[in-house]
């Protein structure tokens, strides 16, 4: 399956970080369940969740 999502803001190709989660350089993300959304500075996408002690 190829990534064919285009950013609705800047019309550039979005890159996949995780399955179903795409990102654009301008700050827009796409999730297959949520649709398009703007990322905040406090949003962190990580592979593993670490708990604070």
Steps between C-alpha positions, in 0.01 A plus 500: 500500500644836402455833672296730275383754758564862410498771767189721462695807623827498301422232235817301573519124542447378857746254654401195701648462850279217625233292333203730453682814619638747245681831551576810294775758554244779547360349823200307370455131577254239378374197688267255330253510792525873586556660159716813463615692808755768587784394729578695817845554650415264786407207272765230500484192279725224630550130439500410870321653794724566800352551845644756740624358827 
